[in-house]
Amino acid sequence: MHRSETRELANCAICGAEIAPATDRAFAFGVDSYLCYACAVKRGGSWNELHDHWDADPDTSEVERAER
């Protein structure tokens, strides 16, 4: 298997979509939790395409409570 094919995958904490945190615009929170881009934006997150980072973090409080 080629190195580029062994990327680490995770699932969105809300919708369960499979994401590659290292390459997708996923929002990381908690220890090992992620939101996919769509769920992060729905929760108020704002992605800055020019600078390749989140300008505004999405609200993850509801998700964090559910994971406890």
DSSP file (Angstrom, degrees, kcal/mol; ACC not computed):
  #  RESIDUE AA STRUCTURE BP1 BP2  ACC     N-H-->O    O-->H-N    N-H-->O    O-->H-N    TCO  KAPPA ALPHA  PHI   PSI    X-CA   Y-CA   Z-CA
    1    1 A M              0   0    0      0, 0.0     2,-0.1     0, 0.0     5,-0.1   0.000 360.0 360.0 360.0 135.5    0.0    0.0    0.0
    2    2 A H    >   -     0   0    0      1,-0.1     3,-1.8     3,-0.0     4,-0.4  -0.422 360.0-117.5 -71.9 147.1    1.3    3.4   -0.9
    3    3 A R  G >  S+     0   0    0      1,-0.3     3,-1.5     2,-0.2    -1,-0.1   0.852 113.9  58.2 -54.8 -38.9    2.0    5.8    2.0
    4    4 A S  G >  S+     0   0    0      1,-0.3     3,-0.5     2,-0.1    -1,-0.3   0.688 101.0  58.1 -67.8 -16.5   -0.7    8.3    0.7
    5    5 A E  G <  S+     0   0    0     -3,-1.8    -1,-0.3     1,-0.2    -2,-0.2   0.518  93.1  68.1 -89.0  -5.8   -3.3    5.6    0.9
    6    6 A T  G <   +     0   0    0     -3,-1.5    -1,-0.2    -4,-0.4    -2,-0.1   0.052  67.4 147.2-102.9  25.9   -2.7    5.0    4.7
    7    7 A R    <   -     0   0    0     -3,-0.5     2,-0.3     1,-0.1    -3,-0.0  -0.279  54.4-105.8 -63.9 148.3   -4.1    8.3    5.9
    8    8 A E        -     0   0    0     12,-0.0    14,-0.4     1,-0.0     2,-0.3  -0.564  36.7-157.7 -78.5 133.6   -5.8    8.2    9.3
    9    9 A L        +     0   0    0     -2,-0.3     2,-0.3    11,-0.2    11,-0.2  -0.810  13.4 176.2-113.0 153.5   -9.5    8.5    9.2
   10   10 A A  E     -A   19   0A   0      9,-2.9     9,-3.0    -2,-0.3     2,-0.4  -0.853  25.9-114.9-140.7 175.6  -12.0    9.6   11.8
   11   11 A N  E     -A   18   0A   0     -2,-0.3    23,-0.5     7,-0.2     7,-0.2  -0.937  30.5-106.0-120.2 144.2  -15.7   10.1   12.0
   12   12 A C  B  >  -b   34   0B   0      5,-2.4     4,-1.1    -2,-0.4    23,-0.2  -0.444  24.7-135.8 -63.5 134.4  -17.7   13.3   12.6
   13   13 A A  T  4 S+     0   0    0     21,-3.1    -1,-0.1    -2,-0.1    22,-0.1   0.666  99.4  37.4 -68.5 -16.7  -19.1   13.4   16.1
   14   14 A I  T  4 S+     0   0    0     20,-0.2    -1,-0.1     3,-0.1    21,-0.1   0.883 132.7  14.1 -98.6 -59.9  -22.4   14.7   14.8
   15   15 A C  T  4 S-     0   0    0      2,-0.1    -2,-0.1    21,-0.0    20,-0.1   0.597  90.7-124.4-100.2 -12.2  -23.2   13.0   11.5
   16   16 A G     <  +     0   0    0     -4,-1.1    -3,-0.1     1,-0.2     3,-0.0   0.511  50.4 160.7  83.1   3.7  -20.7   10.2   11.5
   17   17 A A        -     0   0    0     -6,-0.1    -5,-2.4     1,-0.1     2,-0.4  -0.293  45.6-112.8 -59.6 141.9  -19.2   11.1    8.1
   18   18 A E  E     +A   11   0A   0     -7,-0.2     2,-0.3    -9,-0.1    -7,-0.2  -0.651  45.2 175.7 -78.3 128.2  -15.8    9.7    7.5
   19   19 A I  E     -A   10   0A   0     -9,-3.0    -9,-2.9    -2,-0.4     3,-0.1  -0.933  35.1-135.7-133.4 155.8  -13.1   12.4    7.4
   20   20 A A    >>  -     0   0    0     -2,-0.3     4,-3.5   -11,-0.2     3,-1.8  -0.885  19.1-163.4-108.8  95.8   -9.4   12.6    7.1
   21   21 A P  T 34 S+     0   0    0      0, 0.0     5,-0.3     0, 0.0    -1,-0.1   0.773  84.6  58.3 -54.7 -29.8   -8.5   15.2    9.8
   22   22 A A  T 34 S+     0   0    0    -14,-0.4   -13,-0.1     1,-0.1     3,-0.0   0.772 125.1  16.6 -72.5 -24.5   -5.0   15.8    8.3
   23   23 A T  T <4 S+     0   0    0     -3,-1.8    -1,-0.1     2,-0.0     2,-0.1   0.659 110.3  77.2-122.8 -24.6   -6.3   16.8    5.0
   24   24 A D  S  < S-     0   0    0     -4,-3.5     2,-1.7     1,-0.1    -5,-0.1  -0.445  89.8-105.6 -85.1 163.1  -10.0   17.7    5.3
   25   25 A R        +     0   0    0     -2,-0.1     2,-0.2     2,-0.0    -1,-0.1  -0.323  65.4 155.1 -82.7  55.1  -11.3   20.9    6.8
   26   26 A A        -     0   0    0     -2,-1.7     2,-0.6    -5,-0.3    10,-0.2  -0.529  42.6-130.6 -82.8 150.0  -12.3   19.1   10.0
   27   27 A F  E     -C   35   0B   0      8,-2.5     8,-2.0    -2,-0.2     2,-0.3  -0.912  21.3-150.5-103.3 119.3  -12.6   20.9   13.3
   28   28 A A  E     +C   34   0B   0     -2,-0.6     2,-0.3     6,-0.2     6,-0.2  -0.693  25.1 158.6 -90.2 138.9  -10.8   19.1   16.1
   29   29 A F  E  >  +C   33   0B   0      4,-2.6     4,-1.7    -2,-0.3    -2,-0.0  -0.979  45.4   9.2-152.3 161.9  -12.0   19.3   19.7
   30   30 A G  T  4 S-     0   0    0     -2,-0.3    34,-0.0     1,-0.2    -2,-0.0  -0.271 111.9 -46.1  63.7-154.7  -11.6   17.4   22.9
   31   31 A V  T  4 S-     0   0    0      1,-0.1    -1,-0.2    -3,-0.0    -3,-0.0   0.964 129.9 -10.6 -78.2 -55.7   -9.1   14.6   23.0
   32   32 A D  T  4 S+     0   0    0      2,-0.0     2,-0.3    -4,-0.0    -2,-0.2  -0.173  99.8 123.9-139.5  42.4   -9.9   12.8   19.7
   33   33 A S  E  <  - C   0  29B   0     -4,-1.7    -4,-2.6   -23,-0.1     2,-0.3  -0.819  32.1-177.7-111.7 149.0  -13.2   14.3   18.5
   34   34 A Y  E     -bC  12  28B   0    -23,-0.5   -21,-3.1    -2,-0.3     2,-0.4  -0.975  18.6-149.7-141.2 152.3  -13.9   16.0   15.1
   35   35 A L  E     - C   0  27B   0     -8,-2.0    -8,-2.5    -2,-0.3   -23,-0.1  -0.975  27.9-123.3-115.8 138.8  -16.6   17.7   13.3
   36   36 A C     >  -     0   0    0     -2,-0.4     4,-2.5   -10,-0.2     5,-0.2  -0.313  35.0-100.6 -69.7 166.3  -16.8   17.5    9.5
   37   37 A Y  H  > S+     0   0    0      1,-0.2     4,-2.5     2,-0.2     5,-0.2   0.913 121.1  50.8 -56.2 -47.2  -16.8   20.8    7.7
   38   38 A A  H  > S+     0   0    0      1,-0.2     4,-2.2     2,-0.2    -1,-0.2   0.917 113.1  44.3 -61.8 -45.1  -20.6   20.9    7.1
   39   39 A C  H  > S+     0   0    0      2,-0.2     4,-1.1     1,-0.2    -1,-0.2   0.878 112.5  52.9 -68.6 -36.8  -21.4   20.2   10.8
   40   40 A A  H  <>S+     0   0    0     -4,-2.5     5,-2.7     1,-0.2     3,-0.3   0.914 111.0  46.3 -64.0 -42.5  -18.9   22.7   12.0
   41   41 A V  H ><5S+     0   0    0     -4,-2.5     3,-1.9     1,-0.2    -2,-0.2   0.899 107.8  56.6 -67.5 -40.4  -20.3   25.4    9.7
   42   42 A K  H 3<5S+     0   0    0     -4,-2.2    -1,-0.2     1,-0.3    -2,-0.2   0.786 106.6  52.3 -60.3 -26.3  -23.9   24.6   10.8
   43   43 A R  T 3<5S-     0   0    0     -4,-1.1    16,-2.6    -3,-0.3    -1,-0.3   0.119 133.2 -87.2 -99.7  20.3  -22.8   25.2   14.4
   44   44 A G  T < 5S+     0   0    0     -3,-1.9    -3,-0.2     1,-0.3    -2,-0.1   0.469  77.2 147.1  96.0   2.3  -21.3   28.6   13.7
   45   45 A G      < -     0   0    0     -5,-2.7     2,-0.4    -6,-0.2    -1,-0.3  -0.402  31.8-156.1 -71.7 149.3  -17.8   27.8   12.6
   46   46 A S  E     -D   56   0C   0     10,-2.2     9,-2.8    -2,-0.1    10,-1.4  -0.965   3.1-153.3-132.1 116.0  -16.1   29.9   10.0
   47   47 A W  E     -D   54   0C   0     -2,-0.4     2,-0.9     7,-0.3     7,-0.2  -0.745   7.1-146.6 -91.8 130.3  -13.3   28.6    7.8
   48   48 A N  E  >> -D   53   0C   0      5,-3.4     5,-1.3    -2,-0.4     4,-1.2  -0.844  12.1-171.7 -97.2 102.5  -10.8   31.0    6.4
   49   49 A E  T  45S+     0   0    0     -2,-0.9    -1,-0.2     1,-0.2     3,-0.1   0.873  82.1  54.4 -62.6 -39.9   -9.8   29.6    3.0
   50   50 A L  T  45S+     0   0    0      1,-0.2    -1,-0.2    -3,-0.1    -2,-0.0   0.907 120.5  29.5 -63.4 -43.5   -7.0   32.1    2.5
   51   51 A H  T  45S-     0   0    0      2,-0.2    -1,-0.2    -3,-0.0    -2,-0.2   0.422 102.9-128.5-100.2  -0.1   -5.2   31.3    5.8
   52   52 A D  T  <5S+     0   0    0     -4,-1.2     2,-0.3     1,-0.2    -3,-0.2   0.907  70.6  94.7  56.3  49.8   -6.3   27.7    6.0
   53   53 A H  E   <S-D   48   0C   0     -5,-1.3    -5,-3.4   -28,-0.0     2,-0.6  -0.971  82.1 -86.9-156.9 169.9   -7.7   27.8    9.5
   54   54 A W  E     -D   47   0C   0     -2,-0.3    -7,-0.3    -7,-0.2     3,-0.2  -0.746  28.8-173.3 -84.5 120.0  -10.9   28.3   11.5
   55   55 A D  E    S+     0   0C   0     -9,-2.8     2,-0.4    -2,-0.6    -1,-0.2   0.846  81.0  26.5 -77.4 -37.3  -11.6   32.0   12.2
   56   56 A A  E    S-D   46   0C   0    -10,-1.4   -10,-2.2     0, 0.0    -1,-0.3  -0.994  85.1-130.8-129.7 127.7  -14.6   31.2   14.4
   57   57 A D        -     0   0    0     -2,-0.4     2,-0.1   -12,-0.2   -10,-0.0  -0.489  25.3-118.0 -74.4 142.8  -14.9   27.9   16.3
   58   58 A P        -     0   0    0      0, 0.0     2,-0.7     0, 0.0   -14,-0.2  -0.393  36.0 -95.2 -73.0 159.6  -18.2   26.1   16.0
   59   59 A D        +     0   0    0    -16,-2.6     4,-0.2   -19,-0.2     3,-0.1  -0.680  50.0 165.1 -77.5 112.8  -20.2   25.5   19.2
   60   60 A T     >  +     0   0    0     -2,-0.7     4,-2.8     1,-0.1     5,-0.2   0.312  43.0 105.1-109.6   6.1  -19.3   22.0   20.4
   61   61 A S  H  > S+     0   0    0      1,-0.2     4,-1.9     2,-0.2     5,-0.2   0.882  81.4  48.9 -58.7 -40.9  -20.7   22.3   23.9
   62   62 A E  H  > S+     0   0    0      2,-0.2     4,-1.6     1,-0.2    -1,-0.2   0.897 113.9  46.2 -65.2 -40.8  -23.7   20.1   23.1
   63   63 A V  H  > S+     0   0    0      2,-0.2     4,-1.6     1,-0.2    -2,-0.2   0.903 110.2  52.9 -69.3 -42.4  -21.5   17.4   21.6
   64   64 A E  H  X S+     0   0    0     -4,-2.8     4,-0.7     1,-0.2    -1,-0.2   0.881 108.5  50.4 -63.2 -38.6  -19.0   17.5   24.4
   65   65 A R  H >< S+     0   0    0     -4,-1.9     3,-0.7    -5,-0.2    -1,-0.2   0.894 109.2  51.8 -65.4 -39.2  -21.7   16.9   27.0
   66   66 A A  H 3< S+     0   0    0     -4,-1.6    -1,-0.2     1,-0.2    -2,-0.2   0.799 105.6  55.6 -68.4 -29.0  -23.1   14.0   25.0
   67   67 A E  H 3<        0   0    0     -4,-1.6    -1,-0.2     1,-0.2    -2,-0.2   0.643 360.0 360.0 -79.8 -14.3  -19.6   12.3   24.9
   68   68 A R    <<        0   0    0     -3,-0.7    -1,-0.2    -4,-0.7    -2,-0.1   0.480 360.0 360.0 -75.5 360.0  -19.2   12.3   28.7
